[in-house]
Amino acid sequence: MLGSTVRTLLISSFGLLLCASALAQDAKTKAATCMACHGADGNSVNPEWPSLAGQHVSYLVAQLQAFKGGTRKNINMNAMAAGLSDQDMVDIAGYFAAQPKTVASIDAAAAATGVGLYRGGNPTTGVPACMACHGPDGAGNPTAQVPALRGQHAKYTTLQLAAYKSGERSTDRAAIMRTIAGRLSEQEAAQVAAFIEGLH
């Protein structure tokens, strides 16, 4: 009797493992076209393209929905997201979220000046500390769809801050990032981006 129960449990467990493996492979297959730009493991080699490894599923899905709906503009991403179903988005996001983040070497001098802005903001110009939302280690907040920033390419972060500042990007809730970016100088944006790239 006991032996039969154990066999049943083992067979069920094996079946679940096979199912999980098949689902993981399906997600990887769906993510294959994304890998050309974002890297096979979600760590992009082009600093103008974001690394997706370790990013929150909720945030990645929200961005794919924004690209599909046209509220976030990028000619390549609008086209890529157009044919994705909601399940495709969840699967692709899940694949990249599960990949380990690679932190590249950084501009130490620029990062050293960016740490104060990230951790303390700039009270004179009304810029709040980045870590207030994104966390002291840049881990973000998946519940609030606040992205993880740690290890992100400085170039990409700088470009996004510029896009928020100009209003080109407007997917932030209550215009929070547009307001903050609007108060940052180009130098400050570059410095805080350099610091963020070294977070892990």
Phi, psi and chi 1 to 4 in degrees:
 res  aa     phi    psi   chi1   chi2   chi3   chi4
   1 MET       -  -50.0 -179.7   71.0  174.1      -
   2 LEU   -64.2  -41.0 -178.6   60.1      -      -
   3 GLY   -61.6  -39.2      -      -      -      -
   4 SER   -65.3  -39.7  175.0      -      -      -
   5 THR   -65.0  -43.4  -58.6      -      -      -
   6 VAL   -62.6  -43.9  169.8      -      -      -
   7 ARG   -60.4  -41.6  -81.3 -162.6  -58.5  -86.8
   8 THR   -63.3  -42.6  -59.6      -      -      -
   9 LEU   -65.1  -41.1  -73.0  172.1      -      -
  10 LEU   -64.6  -42.3  -73.9  173.2      -      -
  11 ILE   -65.0  -41.7  -69.2  170.1      -      -
  12 SER   -63.9  -42.8  -62.6      -      -      -
  13 SER   -63.6  -42.1  -62.5      -      -      -
  14 PHE   -63.5  -40.2 -176.1   65.0      -      -
  15 GLY   -63.3  -39.8      -      -      -      -
  16 LEU   -65.6  -39.1  -72.1  172.2      -      -
  17 LEU   -64.0  -42.3  -74.4  172.7      -      -
  18 LEU   -63.5  -40.8  -74.2  176.6      -      -
  19 CYS   -64.3  -44.8 -176.5      -      -      -
  20 ALA   -63.3  -39.5      -      -      -      -
  21 SER   -64.9  -40.9  177.7      -      -      -
  22 ALA   -66.0  -40.6      -      -      -      -
  23 LEU   -65.0  -40.5  -72.0  172.9      -      -
  24 ALA   -64.3  -41.0      -      -      -      -
  25 GLN   -66.5  -38.0 -175.2   57.3   46.1      -
  26 ASP   -62.8  -42.2 -176.6   49.5      -      -
  27 ALA   -64.5  -41.0      -      -      -      -
  28 LYS   -64.0  -39.3 -175.0  174.7 -177.7  179.0
  29 THR   -63.7  -42.8  -60.8      -      -      -
  30 LYS   -64.4  -33.4  -70.7 -179.4  179.7 -178.5
  31 ALA   -82.5   -5.7      -      -      -      -
  32 ALA   -56.2  -41.9      -      -      -      -
  33 THR   -68.7  -25.9   54.1      -      -      -
  34 CYS   -73.0  -25.7  -48.9      -      -      -
  35 MET   -66.3  -24.4  -64.0  175.9 -171.6      -
  36 ALA   -59.1  -35.4      -      -      -      -
  37 CYS  -102.9  -38.3  -67.2      -      -      -
  38 HIS   -96.8   -1.0  -61.9  -71.7      -      -
  39 GLY    90.1  147.1      -      -      -      -
  40 ALA   -60.6  -32.0      -      -      -      -
  41 ASP  -106.5   15.3   60.6   -6.7      -      -
  42 GLY    82.5    3.9      -      -      -      -
  43 ASN  -105.4  100.7  -68.7  -74.1      -      -
  44 SER   -72.5  150.4   70.8      -      -      -
  45 VAL   -96.2  -16.8  -64.9      -      -      -
  46 ASN   -91.3  118.6 -174.0  -33.6      -      -
  47 PRO   -65.7  -10.9   25.2  -35.2      -      -
  48 GLU   -88.9   -9.6  -66.4 -169.7    8.4      -
  49 TRP  -109.0  134.4  -62.4  -26.0      -      -
  50 PRO   -71.0  145.3   28.9  -37.3      -      -
  51 SER   -80.0  136.8  -71.9      -      -      -
  52 LEU  -107.2  -11.5  -54.9 -178.8      -      -
  53 ALA   -57.7  130.8      -      -      -      -
  54 GLY    77.0    2.6      -      -      -      -
  55 GLN   -75.5  153.0 -173.2   56.7  -92.1      -
  56 HIS   -68.7  138.8  -54.5  -56.9      -      -
  57 VAL   -57.7  -45.5  171.5      -      -      -
  58 SER   -59.8  -39.8   58.8      -      -      -
  59 TYR   -70.8  -44.2  179.0   76.1      -      -
  60 LEU   -62.2  -41.6  -69.7  175.6      -      -
  61 VAL   -63.5  -43.3  169.1      -      -      -
  62 ALA   -61.4  -38.7      -      -      -      -
  63 GLN   -70.6  -39.6  -62.5  -46.9  -60.8      -
  64 LEU   -63.3  -39.1  -73.7  170.7      -      -
  65 GLN   -64.5  -38.7  -69.9  172.5  -22.0      -
  66 ALA   -66.8  -39.9      -      -      -      -
  67 PHE   -65.5  -43.1  -78.2  125.6      -      -
  68 LYS   -64.9  -40.7 -177.8  173.7 -178.5  175.3
  69 GLY   -80.6  -10.1      -      -      -      -
  70 GLY    85.3    4.7      -      -      -      -
  71 THR   -79.3  -16.7   53.9      -      -      -
  72 ARG  -118.5  125.7 -175.2  172.4  174.8 -174.7
  73 LYS   -99.8  125.4  -52.6  -68.4 -174.6 -177.1
  74 ASN  -164.4  118.3  179.0  -75.1      -      -
  75 ILE   -56.8  -37.2 -171.3  168.9      -      -
  76 ASN   -74.9  -46.0  -66.6  -39.3      -      -
  77 MET   -72.6  -32.7  -76.4  -54.9  -55.7      -
  78 ASN   -60.4  -40.9  -65.5  142.6      -      -
  79 ALA   -70.6  -41.2      -      -      -      -
  80 MET   -65.3  -38.2  -66.6  -66.7  -70.5      -
  81 ALA   -82.3  -17.1      -      -      -      -
  82 ALA   -54.9  -39.4      -      -      -      -
  83 GLY   -95.9    6.0      -      -      -      -
  84 LEU   -84.6  135.9  -63.4  177.8      -      -
  85 SER   -84.6  170.1   67.2      -      -      -
  86 ASP   -59.3  -39.9  -70.8  -15.4      -      -
  87 GLN   -67.5  -38.4 -172.3   60.9   53.6      -
  88 ASP   -57.8  -45.1  -69.5  -23.8      -      -
  89 MET   -61.2  -44.2  -67.0 -179.8 -172.1      -
  90 VAL   -63.6  -42.6  170.7      -      -      -
  91 ASP   -65.8  -45.5  -68.7  -18.3      -      -
  92 ILE   -64.5  -44.6  -69.1  168.8      -      -
  93 ALA   -62.4  -40.6      -      -      -      -
  94 GLY   -63.6  -37.9      -      -      -      -
  95 TYR   -63.4  -50.3  170.9   77.5      -      -
  96 PHE   -70.0  -35.4  -75.7  117.0      -      -
  97 ALA   -61.5  -30.1      -      -      -      -
  98 ALA   -82.5   -7.7      -      -      -      -
  99 GLN   -84.2  141.8  -55.5  -51.2  -54.1      -
 100 PRO   -71.2  138.8   23.8  -32.3      -      -
 101 LYS   -79.7  136.1 -178.4   74.1  179.0  171.3
 102 THR  -105.1  125.3  -61.6      -      -      -
 103 VAL  -100.0  121.5  178.5      -      -      -
 104 ALA   -83.2  171.9      -      -      -      -
 105 SER   -68.4  153.5   58.5      -      -      -
 106 ILE  -126.5  167.7   61.3  168.1      -      -
 107 ASP   -80.3   97.3 -179.0  -23.8      -      -
 108 ALA   -60.5  -38.7      -      -      -      -
 109 ALA   -65.6  -46.0      -      -      -      -
 110 ALA   -67.2  -38.9      -      -      -      -
 111 ALA   -64.4  -36.2      -      -      -      -
 112 ALA   -63.9  -32.6      -      -      -      -
 113 THR   -84.8  -21.9   54.1      -      -      -
 114 GLY   -80.9  -19.8      -      -      -      -
 115 VAL   -62.1  -39.0   61.4      -      -      -
 116 GLY   -63.8  -39.7      -      -      -      -
 117 LEU   -68.4  -42.6 -168.0   61.7      -      -
 118 TYR   -64.0  -42.8 -173.7   86.2      -      -
 119 ARG   -90.0  -26.3  -59.8 -158.8 -175.7  -74.4
 120 GLY  -126.2   -7.6      -      -      -      -
 121 GLY    69.4 -162.5      -      -      -      -
 122 ASN  -133.5   93.8 -175.6  -19.5      -      -
 123 PRO   -58.1  -30.6  -23.2   34.6      -      -
 124 THR   -63.0  -39.8  -57.3      -      -      -
 125 THR  -103.2    2.1   56.0      -      -      -
 126 GLY    79.1   23.0      -      -      -      -
 127 VAL   -89.6  119.3  173.9      -      -      -
 128 PRO   -76.5  164.0   29.7  -35.1      -      -
 129 ALA   -64.7  131.6      -      -      -      -
 130 CYS   -59.9  -34.6  -53.9      -      -      -
 131 MET   -69.4  -13.1   73.5  173.8 -169.5      -
 132 ALA   -59.7  -34.5      -      -      -      -
 133 CYS  -106.4  -40.7  -67.8      -      -      -
 134 HIS   -89.9   -5.1  -64.5  -78.2      -      -
 135 GLY    87.3  154.5      -      -      -      -
 136 PRO   -61.1  -28.7   18.6  -30.3      -      -
 137 ASP  -107.2   11.6   60.3   -7.1      -      -
 138 GLY    74.5   21.3      -      -      -      -
 139 ALA   -77.3  -15.8      -      -      -      -
 140 GLY    73.5 -166.6      -      -      -      -
 141 ASN  -143.9  100.4 -177.0  -23.2      -      -
 142 PRO   -62.2  -33.3   21.1  -32.1      -      -
 143 THR   -63.8  -38.7  -56.6      -      -      -
 144 ALA   -93.5    6.4      -      -      -      -
 145 GLN    56.8   34.8  -69.0 -175.9    8.0      -
 146 VAL   -89.9  119.8  175.1      -      -      -
 147 PRO   -69.6  152.5   28.5  -37.4      -      -
 148 ALA   -72.7  134.4      -      -      -      -
 149 LEU  -107.6  -21.2  -60.3 -179.9      -      -
 150 ARG   -53.8  130.7   54.3 -169.1  175.0 -164.6
 151 GLY    76.7    1.9      -      -      -      -
 152 GLN   -70.6  144.2 -170.9   57.4  -95.1      -
 153 HIS   -54.1  131.8  -65.2  -60.5      -      -
 154 ALA   -60.9  -38.6      -      -      -      -
 155 LYS   -62.3  -45.2  178.8   67.2  173.6  177.5
 156 TYR   -63.5  -45.4  175.2   75.1      -      -
 157 THR   -60.5  -42.1  -59.7      -      -      -
 158 THR   -62.4  -42.3  -57.9      -      -      -
 159 LEU   -63.3  -39.9  -71.8  171.2      -      -
 160 GLN   -70.3  -37.4  -64.6  -47.7  -60.7      -
 161 LEU   -63.3  -38.9  -73.2  170.9      -      -
 162 ALA   -65.7  -38.6      -      -      -      -
 163 ALA   -66.5  -39.2      -      -      -      -
 164 TYR   -65.5  -42.5  -81.2  126.2      -      -
 165 LYS   -62.3  -39.7 -174.0  171.3 -173.3  172.6
 166 SER   -80.9  -15.0   69.9      -      -      -
 167 GLY    89.5   -0.7      -      -      -      -
 168 GLU   -61.3  -37.0  176.4 -171.2  -15.0      -
 169 ARG  -107.0  128.1 -177.2  171.6  175.5 -177.2
 170 SER  -139.1   33.3   57.3      -      -      -
 171 THR   -91.3    4.4   51.9      -      -      -
 172 ASP   -78.7  141.0   51.8  -33.4      -      -
 173 ARG   -69.6  135.0  -68.9 -177.9  180.0  178.2
 174 ALA    54.2   25.8      -      -      -      -
 175 ALA    57.3   28.9      -      -      -      -
 176 ILE   -61.0  -50.2  -68.2  172.9      -      -
 177 MET   -71.5  -32.2  -77.2  -53.1  -55.1      -
 178 ARG   -65.5  -38.3  -80.7  170.2  -76.8  175.5
 179 THR   -67.1  -47.5  -59.4      -      -      -
 180 ILE   -64.8  -48.2  -66.6  171.0      -      -
 181 ALA   -61.9  -32.6      -      -      -      -
 182 GLY   -65.7  -20.6      -      -      -      -
 183 ARG   -97.5   -5.4  -63.5  172.1 -177.8  170.3
 184 LEU   -88.6  138.6  -71.7  172.3      -      -
 185 SER   -79.5  163.8   67.8      -      -      -
 186 GLU   -59.7  -38.7  -72.6 -173.6   17.8      -
 187 GLN   -65.0  -43.7 -177.0 -179.3   37.5      -
 188 GLU   -63.3  -41.6  -74.5  176.9  -37.1      -
 189 ALA   -60.5  -44.0      -      -      -      -
 190 ALA   -65.6  -39.3      -      -      -      -
 191 GLN   -68.8  -45.7  -70.9  170.0  -16.8      -
 192 VAL   -69.7  -32.4   76.6      -      -      -
 193 ALA   -65.5  -38.4      -      -      -      -
 194 ALA   -65.6  -38.6      -      -      -      -
 195 PHE   -66.8  -43.5  174.3   72.7      -      -
 196 ILE   -59.3  -39.1  -73.6  167.0      -      -
 197 GLU   -60.2  -28.1 -171.8  169.2   23.8      -
 198 GLY   -91.0   -4.7      -      -      -      -
 199 LEU   -71.1  141.0  -79.1  172.3      -      -
 200 HIS  -159.9      -   58.0  -79.1      -      -
